[in-house]
Amino acid sequence: MLVQRSKLTTKTFRIVDNGLVYSTKRWLEKMEYFMPFEELSSRRVEFTVFPKKSFFGALAFLALSAAFFMVSLFGQGIERPVGPGLVCLGAAAVCGFLCWLHYDSYIRIGGFEGNLDFFHSKPSREETEKFIERLNRQKKTFLAKRLTRSLEASTETVTLSDELYKLAKLVEYGVLTREEFAQLKARLTKSAGTEPAAPDIRH
């Protein structure tokens, strides 16, 4: 199990027999999901969320606040705008807090109906990478066992070529890589004692 905490958000990922259970908890909100191995893609992307609007809003309000306080300190013959300066300073603090709250780096693994977003380095980059590797290994093992059982229990209408076609579709959808496809194909053909032509895999 992997538990990740960043600021006000806690993410929990737990590998089960046929997929991944993951939950997100923040403030008074908690959501839990299940993603089957068949829907878990091998594709990943790393990205950083930087809330530009909050950042530049904080700078703008901070500049306005500084201007109001400068007028308050050095202005002569005019009303000292202390109140507006404090309001702008408070707005800058709120924008700065929102910027800090939403800024983070992620590792995203795609799925058919949603994405898995891991915090990049929580609790550490090494632990996150190890968990993702373990998740991919168990996914491949599960798919291999399921397809092998399906082949062993197949009738005359379900052939090895049918099973390889299913694997090819998983490659097309990004669930399996070409290397994983080759490994699973070798297991299936070894169990069947034959070597059919490989189905076409689209680029």
C-alpha positions in Angstrom: 0.0 0.0 0.0 1.2 3.5 -0.8 0.0 6.5 1.3 0.8 10.0 0.0 0.3 13.2 1.9 0.7 16.6 0.4 -0.6 19.7 2.2 -4.3 19.1 2.8 -4.7 16.1 0.5 -4.1 12.4 1.4 -4.0 9.7 -1.4 -4.1 6.0 -0.6 -3.3 3.3 -3.2 -3.9 -0.4 -2.5 -3.3 -3.3 -4.9 -5.9 -6.0 -4.8 -6.3 -9.3 -6.7 -7.9 -7.8 -9.8 -7.0 -4.2 -9.8 -6.3 -1.1 -7.7 -8.3 0.6 -5.0 -7.4 4.2 -4.5 -8.9 7.0 -2.4 -8.5 10.7 -2.1 -9.2 12.6 1.1 -9.2 16.4 1.4 -10.9 18.7 3.9 -14.3 17.1 4.6 -14.4 15.2 1.3 -13.4 11.6 0.7 -13.7 9.6 -2.6 -12.8 6.0 -3.2 -12.4 4.3 -6.6 -11.6 0.9 -8.1 -9.7 0.5 -11.3 -9.5 -3.0 -12.8 -6.2 -4.2 -14.3 -7.8 -4.4 -17.7 -8.4 -0.6 -17.7 -4.9 0.4 -16.4 -2.7 1.8 -19.1 1.1 1.4 -19.4 1.4 5.0 -20.5 2.6 7.6 -18.1 3.3 11.2 -18.0 4.9 13.5 -15.5 3.7 17.1 -15.0 3.5 20.0 -12.6 0.5 22.0 -11.7 1.4 25.6 -11.3 -1.7 27.9 -10.6 -0.7 30.9 -12.6 -3.8 32.9 -11.9 -3.3 32.7 -8.2 0.4 33.5 -8.5 0.0 36.6 -10.6 -3.1 37.6 -8.6 -0.9 37.5 -5.4 1.8 39.6 -7.1 -0.8 42.2 -8.4 -2.5 42.6 -5.0 0.9 42.8 -3.3 2.0 45.6 -5.6 -1.3 47.4 -5.0 -0.9 47.0 -1.3 2.6 48.4 -1.4 1.4 51.3 -3.4 -1.3 52.2 -1.0 1.1 52.0 2.0 3.6 54.1 0.2 0.9 56.8 -0.4 -0.1 56.4 3.3 3.5 57.0 4.4 4.6 59.7 2.1 1.5 61.3 0.7 0.7 64.8 1.8 -2.6 66.6 1.7 -4.6 63.5 0.8 -6.4 60.9 2.8 -4.2 58.0 3.9 -5.6 54.8 2.2 -4.7 52.4 5.0 -7.9 50.4 4.7 -7.5 49.6 0.9 -3.9 48.7 1.5 -4.9 46.1 4.2 -7.6 44.7 1.9 -5.1 44.3 -0.9 -2.6 42.7 1.4 -5.3 40.2 2.6 -6.2 39.4 -1.0 -2.5 38.8 -1.8 -2.3 36.4 1.2 -5.4 34.5 0.0 -4.0 34.2 -3.6 -0.6 33.1 -2.2 -2.3 30.4 -0.1 -4.3 29.1 -3.1 -1.1 29.1 -5.2 0.7 27.1 -2.5 -2.2 24.7 -2.0 -2.6 23.7 -5.7 1.1 23.7 -6.7 2.4 20.1 -7.0 4.1 17.6 -9.3 2.5 14.4 -10.4 3.0 11.1 -12.2 -0.1 10.2 -14.2 -1.0 6.7 -15.4 -3.9 6.7 -17.8 -7.0 4.5 -17.6 -10.1 4.0 -19.8 -12.4 5.9 -17.6 -10.0 8.1 -15.6 -6.5 8.7 -14.6 -4.3 7.8 -11.6 -2.4 10.8 -10.4 0.4 10.0 -8.0 2.2 12.7 -6.1 5.7 12.9 -7.7 7.8 12.6 -4.5 5.5 11.7 -1.6 6.7 10.2 0.6 9.7 9.9 -1.8 10.3 9.5 -5.5 11.8 6.1 -4.9 8.8 4.7 -3.0 6.4 6.0 -5.6 8.4 4.4 -8.5 8.6 1.1 -6.6 4.9 1.0 -6.1 4.2 1.8 -9.7 6.6 -1.0 -10.8 4.9 -3.4 -8.5 1.5 -2.4 -9.8 2.6 -3.0 -13.4 4.1 -6.4 -12.5 0.9 -7.6 -10.8 -1.2 -6.3 -13.7 0.9 -8.3 -16.2 0.7 -11.4 -14.0 -3.0 -11.1 -13.6 -3.6 -10.6 -17.4 -1.3 -13.6 -18.2 -3.1 -15.9 -15.8 -6.5 -14.8 -16.9 -5.8 -15.3 -20.6 -4.1 -18.6 -20.0 -7.1 -19.9 -18.0 -9.4 -18.6 -20.8 -7.3 -20.5 -23.4 -7.3 -23.7 -21.4 -11.1 -23.6 -20.9 -11.8 -22.4 -24.5 -14.2 -24.2 -26.8 -13.7 -24.8 -30.5 -15.1 -21.3 -31.2 -12.5 -19.6 -29.0 -9.0 -20.1 -30.4 -5.5 -19.0 -29.6 -5.8 -16.4 -32.4 -8.9 -15.0 -30.6 -6.9 -14.6 -27.4 -4.0 -13.0 -29.2 -6.4 -10.6 -30.8 -7.6 -9.5 -27.4 -4.0 -8.9 -26.3 -3.4 -6.9 -29.5 -6.4 -4.7 -28.6 -5.0 -4.1 -25.1 -1.8 -2.9 -26.8 -3.8 -0.7 -29.1 -5.6 0.8 -26.1 -2.3 1.3 -24.2 -3.0 -1.2 -21.5 0.0 -3.3 -22.6 3.3 -2.4 -24.2 4.7 -4.3 -27.2 7.2 -5.9 -24.9 4.5 -7.1 -22.6 2.5 -8.3 -25.6 5.4 -10.4 -26.7 5.9 -12.0 -23.2 2.2 -12.9 -22.9 2.1 -14.2 -26.4 5.0 -16.5 -25.6 3.2 -17.8 -22.5 0.0 -18.5 -24.4 1.6 -20.1 -27.4 3.7 -22.3 -25.1 0.6 -23.5 -23.3 -1.2 -24.1 -26.6 1.8 -25.8 -28.2 1.5 -23.8 -31.4 2.7 -20.6 -33.0 -0.1 -18.8 -34.9 0.5 -15.6 -36.9 0.6 -12.6 -34.7 -2.4 -10.3 -35.1 -1.9 -6.8 -36.6 -1.2 -4.1 -34.0 -2.0 -0.6 -35.0 0.5 2.2 -34.4 
